[in-house]
Amino acid sequence: MSEQVPQVPPAPQDNNYSYNSYAGGQMPGAPAAAPVPPKRPKQVDSSFVLLMITLVLTVISVPAGIAFLASDENKAAMQADAAAAGFTLDLDVAIAAGAMVLVVMGIICFAITLLVAIFIRKGHNWARIVLAVYAGLSVLTLLTGTNLLGWWGILLMVAATVPLFLKPAPAYFSEMKQYRLSRKFSQVQ
């Protein structure tokens, strides 16, 4: 007697369904490596140094400007200009107002330059753009005939701005943006 084994049809090959209703879980992946900050180019460092020198000149130019306002030559010129225009001038009030304007403008310029320098060194592109606009506006003040210290400060600011737009500095700013984003998203998880 021969035994017959029942024939079982083969499983369909074109079927992607699993007969196991409970699939096994996946192993968690390894943690991502910590992002590495890009290397800061020498153009960014030299621009930072030039901006620090500009800050020193700003601090020096305020007392120098006040001394110029209070000088006898300036007082005589102010008095002559007022007489030519046909009005009287209280020199002490004019000098005090001019000194106040110099101090306030010096503080504002110092704060803008310091803030921009710090954030440029950190690799923030917006600070580079603010510096370019600020340097452009400062160049326009050359038309008003500022003192020698103002000229040097503006020239240093322009000299600090230009390298930030030459290779490899723009790549550094975009890499720093990616680095900050990757750090932000790696902290969220």
C-alpha positions in Angstrom: 0.0 0.0 0.0 1.2 3.2 -0.8 0.5 6.2 1.2 -0.4 9.3 -0.5 0.7 12.6 0.9 -1.8 15.3 0.4 -0.6 17.9 -2.0 -0.4 21.4 -0.6 -0.4 24.2 -3.1 2.7 26.4 -2.9 2.4 29.8 -1.3 1.9 32.6 -3.7 5.1 34.4 -4.5 3.7 37.7 -5.7 1.9 38.4 -2.4 3.5 40.9 0.0 1.2 40.1 2.9 2.7 38.6 6.0 0.9 35.7 7.6 2.3 36.7 10.9 -0.1 39.3 12.3 2.4 40.7 14.8 5.6 41.9 13.2 8.7 42.3 15.3 9.9 45.7 16.4 12.9 47.4 15.1 16.0 48.1 17.1 16.6 51.7 18.0 19.3 53.4 16.0 22.5 54.7 17.4 22.4 58.3 18.7 23.6 60.8 16.1 27.0 62.2 16.5 27.2 65.7 18.0 27.5 68.4 15.3 30.9 69.9 14.9 31.2 73.7 14.4 32.9 74.8 11.2 36.4 76.4 11.4 36.3 80.1 11.4 38.2 81.7 8.5 40.9 84.2 9.1 38.9 86.9 7.3 36.3 86.7 10.1 38.9 87.0 12.8 40.7 89.9 11.1 37.4 91.7 10.6 36.7 91.2 14.3 40.0 92.7 15.3 39.5 95.7 12.9 36.0 96.2 14.5 37.6 96.2 18.0 40.1 98.9 16.8 37.1 100.8 15.5 35.6 100.7 19.0 38.8 102.1 20.5 38.7 104.9 18.0 35.0 105.6 18.8 35.8 105.9 22.5 38.7 108.2 21.7 36.8 110.3 19.2 34.1 111.4 21.7 36.3 113.3 24.1 38.4 114.6 21.1 35.2 115.9 19.5 34.1 117.6 22.8 37.5 119.2 23.1 37.2 120.5 19.5 33.7 121.9 20.2 35.1 123.8 23.3 38.2 125.1 21.5 38.6 128.8 21.0 38.9 128.5 17.2 35.6 126.6 17.1 33.9 129.2 19.4 35.1 132.0 17.1 33.9 130.2 14.0 30.5 129.5 15.6 30.1 133.1 16.6 31.1 134.4 13.2 28.6 132.0 11.5 25.8 133.1 13.8 26.6 136.8 13.2 26.6 136.2 9.4 23.2 134.5 9.6 21.9 137.4 11.6 21.1 135.7 15.0 22.7 135.6 18.4 24.1 132.4 19.8 24.6 131.3 23.4 27.9 129.5 22.9 27.8 127.5 26.2 24.3 126.1 25.3 25.5 125.3 21.7 28.6 123.5 23.0 26.7 121.6 25.7 24.1 120.5 23.1 26.9 119.5 20.7 28.7 117.5 23.4 25.5 115.7 24.3 24.9 114.8 20.7 28.5 113.5 20.5 28.1 111.4 23.6 24.8 109.9 22.6 26.0 109.1 19.0 29.2 107.7 20.4 27.3 105.3 22.7 25.0 104.3 19.8 27.9 103.7 17.4 29.8 101.8 20.1 26.8 99.5 20.9 26.1 98.8 17.2 29.7 98.0 16.4 30.2 95.8 19.5 27.0 93.9 18.9 27.7 93.3 15.2 31.3 92.3 15.9 30.3 89.7 18.5 27.6 88.2 16.3 29.9 88.2 13.2 32.4 86.2 15.2 29.6 83.8 16.1 28.8 83.3 12.4 25.5 85.1 12.2 24.8 86.2 8.6 22.4 89.0 9.6 25.2 90.7 11.5 27.3 90.7 8.4 24.5 92.4 6.5 23.9 95.0 9.3 27.6 95.8 9.2 27.5 96.4 5.5 24.6 98.8 5.8 26.2 100.5 8.8 29.5 100.9 7.0 27.7 102.3 3.9 25.9 104.8 6.0 29.1 105.7 7.8 30.8 106.3 4.4 28.0 108.8 3.6 28.9 110.8 6.8 32.3 111.5 5.2 30.5 114.1 3.1 29.8 116.1 6.3 33.5 116.6 7.0 34.1 114.6 10.2 37.3 114.8 12.2 40.4 112.6 11.5 39.5 110.0 14.0 36.1 109.6 12.3 37.8 109.1 9.0 40.1 106.3 10.4 37.2 104.6 12.1 35.1 104.6 8.9 38.0 103.3 6.9 38.6 100.5 9.4 34.9 99.6 9.3 34.9 99.4 5.5 38.2 97.3 5.7 36.4 95.0 8.2 33.3 94.7 6.0 34.8 93.8 2.7 36.6 90.5 3.7 33.3 89.2 5.1 31.9 89.0 1.6 35.0 87.3 0.0 35.6 83.6 -0.1 35.7 81.6 2.2 33.7 83.8 4.7 30.3 83.5 3.0 30.6 79.7 3.2 31.4 79.9 6.9 28.2 81.9 7.6 26.1 79.4 5.8 27.8 76.4 7.5 27.3 78.1 10.9 23.6 78.4 10.1 23.5 74.7 9.3 25.4 73.9 12.5 23.1 76.0 14.7 20.0 74.3 13.1 21.5 70.8 13.6 22.3 71.6 17.2 18.8 72.9 17.7 17.1 69.8 16.2 19.5 67.4 18.0 18.5 69.0 21.4 14.8 68.5 20.6 15.0 64.8 20.2 
